[in-house]
Amino acid sequence: RLVDAGVREVNLISQDTIAYGRDLPKIGDEGARADLADLAAAVADVPGLSWLRLFYLYPEKMTDDVIDLLANHDRVVPYVDMPLQHAADGMLRRMRRGHGGARLRDVVTRLRDRVEGLTFRTAFIVGHPGETDAAFQRLCDFVQQAEFDHVGVFTYSPEEGTHSATLDDERAVPAAEAAKRQRELLRLQRKIAKKRRKALHGQEIQVLVEGESDESEYLLQGRHAGQAPEIDGQVYLSLGEAVSELALRPGDLVGAVVRSSAEYDLAAEVVRVLQPAYRPPQSVKLRVVK
């Protein structure tokens, strides 16, 4: 019904998306449960859908089936949102993540090796009780080596009822120091982000048109597959000579050559229309139930 109403992109998101299916009854002779790979494949196979994106895939639960789907299904965008939280073994234990730094590096390597054109978004927490200068440096080294596309950095704040809130006060990181570490890690990531955006210059990318630009009345804006809605930046679009007479609409999927970039955004020239926006039948009505 969403596709019949003109929706071109679906994002699956929950607190722990990769755990989908673990509360479902077993089916079949082998007693298997449906999992996230089954769900994602079924949604992506709906005729008319262009992109399916998965959020919150935790490293300790990443399966080969999900990786294969990201690598091989032409409608499941090669985009991973995986909150890694930290990279130092001691900090991961204190955060009760259930894995160490070696596991994180292994998962990142597996994904990079098997998923062509992967966009990797992650998030880290700095200033957690017990985070030493050495542990923070280990995190910085990891970010430098992994070269993530998008990184969120948050300073620790205690949450009532969590294990971290019970840790000894003498291990607390002063708020000023936590904020300093946040700025330092974000400054490091900005350099990486600019480098990765610049590598796209001259390449043709697929862009989903969203409408008129919020920067200029003479431009359109949209997103490529490596940009999730609202959090990853925009592609600002001008029309190339071959398509200068076209009236592009929200929902059009176009090919655009990247001409320049900023920290998070791209500027590109539309050179062709790949899929025109879907025109829903007049009889279709989508009722939203709150």
C-alpha positions in Angstrom: 0.0 0.0 0.0 2.9 2.4 0.7 4.4 1.8 -2.8 1.0 2.1 -4.4 0.7 5.5 -2.7 4.0 6.6 -4.2 6.6 5.8 -1.5 10.0 5.0 -3.1 12.1 4.4 0.0 11.4 2.4 3.2 13.6 2.6 6.3 13.4 -0.2 8.9 14.3 1.1 12.4 13.9 -0.1 16.0 15.9 -0.2 19.2 17.5 -3.4 18.0 16.5 -4.1 14.5 18.7 -7.0 13.9 17.0 -9.0 16.7 13.8 -9.1 14.6 12.1 -12.5 14.6 13.6 -13.8 17.9 10.2 -13.7 19.6 8.4 -15.3 16.6 7.3 -19.0 16.7 9.4 -21.5 14.9 8.1 -22.8 11.5 8.9 -25.6 9.1 10.4 -29.0 9.6 13.7 -27.5 10.8 12.1 -25.3 13.3 13.6 -22.1 12.0 12.4 -18.6 12.8 12.0 -15.7 10.3 14.7 -13.2 10.9 15.7 -9.7 9.7 17.1 -11.0 6.4 13.8 -12.7 5.6 11.8 -9.6 6.4 14.1 -7.2 4.5 14.1 -9.4 1.4 10.3 -9.6 1.5 10.0 -5.8 1.8 12.6 -5.1 -0.8 11.0 -7.5 -3.3 7.8 -5.4 -3.4 7.5 -4.2 -7.0 7.9 -0.4 -7.3 10.1 0.1 -4.3 13.5 1.6 -5.0 15.4 1.6 -1.7 15.2 -0.3 1.6 17.5 0.8 4.4 18.3 -0.9 7.7 19.1 0.9 10.9 20.6 -0.2 14.3 22.4 -3.4 13.4 24.5 -4.3 16.4 27.9 -6.0 15.8 27.5 -9.0 18.0 24.3 -10.0 16.2 25.4 -9.4 12.6 24.7 -12.5 10.4 26.1 -13.6 7.1 22.5 -13.6 5.7 22.2 -9.9 6.4 25.6 -9.2 5.0 24.7 -11.1 1.8 21.5 -9.1 1.5 23.4 -5.8 1.8 25.9 -7.1 -0.8 23.6 -8.6 -3.4 20.0 -7.3 -3.3 19.8 -4.3 -5.7 17.1 -2.6 -3.6 18.7 -3.1 -0.2 21.0 -0.1 -0.1 24.6 -0.9 1.0 24.2 1.2 4.1 25.0 0.1 7.7 24.0 2.0 10.8 25.9 0.2 13.6 26.3 1.9 17.0 29.8 0.7 18.1 30.0 2.9 21.3 33.8 2.5 21.8 36.9 0.6 20.6 39.0 0.0 23.8 38.4 -3.4 25.3 38.2 -2.1 28.9 35.6 0.5 28.0 33.5 -2.1 26.0 33.5 -4.3 29.1 32.5 -1.5 31.4 29.7 -0.6 28.9 28.7 -4.3 28.9 28.7 -4.5 25.2 29.3 -8.2 25.1 32.3 -8.0 22.8 35.8 -6.5 22.6 37.6 -4.3 20.1 38.8 -7.2 18.0 35.2 -8.2 17.4 34.4 -4.7 16.2 37.4 -4.6 13.8 36.5 -8.0 12.4 32.9 -6.9 11.7 34.0 -3.7 10.1 36.5 -5.6 7.9 33.9 -8.2 6.9 31.4 -5.6 5.9 34.0 -3.6 3.9 35.3 -6.6 2.1 31.9 -8.1 1.2 29.7 -5.1 0.5 30.7 -3.1 -2.5 30.2 0.7 -2.1 29.3 0.3 1.6 28.3 3.5 3.5 29.0 3.0 7.3 27.4 5.1 10.0 28.2 4.6 13.6 28.2 6.4 17.0 30.5 6.6 20.0 30.3 7.7 23.6 33.1 9.6 25.2 33.6 10.5 28.8 32.1 7.2 30.2 33.3 6.5 33.7 36.8 4.9 33.6 37.7 6.3 30.2 41.4 7.0 30.4 43.5 9.1 28.0 44.8 5.9 26.6 41.4 4.4 26.1 40.2 7.6 24.3 43.4 7.5 22.1 42.5 3.9 21.2 39.1 5.1 20.1 40.7 7.8 17.9 43.1 5.4 16.4 40.2 3.1 15.5 38.2 5.9 13.9 41.3 6.9 11.9 41.8 3.4 10.6 38.2 2.5 9.9 37.4 5.8 8.0 33.6 5.7 8.7 31.4 7.8 6.4 29.2 9.2 9.2 29.9 9.3 12.9 27.9 10.6 15.8 29.8 11.4 19.1 27.9 11.8 22.4 29.2 12.6 25.9 28.3 10.2 28.6 25.4 11.1 30.9 24.1 8.8 33.7 20.8 7.0 33.2 19.0 5.8 36.3 18.7 2.1 36.5 21.8 1.4 34.3 25.0 -0.4 35.4 27.1 2.7 34.4 25.2 4.9 36.8 26.4 2.7 39.7 30.1 3.0 38.9 32.5 4.6 41.4 32.6 8.4 41.3 36.4 8.5 41.4 36.4 7.0 37.9 34.1 9.8 36.5 35.4 11.9 33.7 34.9 15.6 34.3 32.2 17.1 32.0 34.7 19.6 30.5 37.1 16.8 29.6 34.3 14.8 28.1 33.3 17.8 25.9 36.9 18.3 24.9 37.1 14.6 23.8 33.9 15.0 21.8 35.2 18.0 19.9 38.5 16.2 19.2 36.9 13.1 17.8 34.4 15.1 15.7 37.3 17.2 14.4 39.1 14.0 13.4 36.0 12.6 11.7 35.4 15.8 9.8 38.7 15.4 8.0 37.8 11.8 7.1 34.3 12.8 5.9 35.7 15.5 3.6 38.2 13.0 2.1 35.4 10.4 1.5 33.1 13.0 -0.1 35.9 14.3 -2.3 36.5 10.8 -3.6 33.1 11.0 -5.2 34.0 13.9 -7.5 33.4 13.1 -11.1 31.4 9.9 -10.3 27.8 9.3 -11.4 25.6 8.5 -8.4 21.9 7.6 -8.1 19.9 10.4 -6.3 16.3 10.3 -5.1 14.8 13.7 -5.8 13.1 15.2 -2.8 12.0 18.6 -4.1 13.2 22.2 -4.4 16.4 23.1 -2.6 16.3 24.9 0.7 19.4 26.7 -0.4 18.4 28.2 -3.8 15.3 28.4 -5.9 17.4 27.4 -8.9 18.4 24.0 -7.5 16.7 20.8 -6.5 17.8 18.6 -3.6 17.8 14.9 -2.9 19.8 12.1 -1.4 22.0 9.3 -2.7 21.9 5.8 -1.2 24.6 6.7 1.3 22.5 9.5 2.9 19.7 8.5 5.2 16.8 10.9 5.7 17.4 13.9 8.0 20.8 12.8 9.4 23.4 12.4 6.6 23.3 15.5 4.4 21.9 16.3 1.0 22.8 16.3 -2.7 22.1 19.7 -4.3 21.1 19.2 -7.9 21.5 21.3 -11.1 20.2 20.1 -14.5 22.7 19.1 -17.1 22.2 20.1 -20.8 20.6 16.8 -21.8 17.9 17.1 -19.2 17.6 20.9 -19.0 14.0 20.9 -20.2 12.8 18.2 -17.8 10.5 19.1 -14.9 11.8 16.7 -12.2 9.5 15.8 -9.4 9.9 14.3 -5.9 10.3 10.6 -6.2 12.3 10.7 -9.5 15.4 8.6 -9.3 18.2 10.3 -11.4 21.8 9.8 -12.3 23.9 12.8 -11.3 27.6 13.5 -11.7 29.2 14.9 -8.5 30.9 18.2 -9.2 31.9 19.4 -5.7 31.4 18.6 -2.0 31.3 20.1 1.5 31.7 18.3 4.8 28.4 16.5 4.5 26.7 17.6 1.3 27.3 17.1 -2.4 26.6 19.2 -5.4 25.8 17.2 -8.6 24.6 17.7 -12.1 21.7 15.6 -13.3 22.6 13.8 -16.5 19.7 11.3 -16.9 16.5 10.0 -15.4 16.7 6.4 -14.2 13.2 5.9 -12.8 10.4 8.5 -13.0 8.4 9.2 -9.9 5.5 6.8 -9.5 2.0 8.1 -10.1 -0.3 6.4 -7.7 -3.7 5.2 -9.0 -6.5 7.6 -8.1 -8.3 4.7 -6.3 -5.5 4.2 -3.8 -6.0 5.7 -0.4 -3.6 5.3 2.5 -5.2 5.5 5.9 -2.8 6.3 8.8 -4.0 4.8 12.1 -2.6 6.5 15.2 
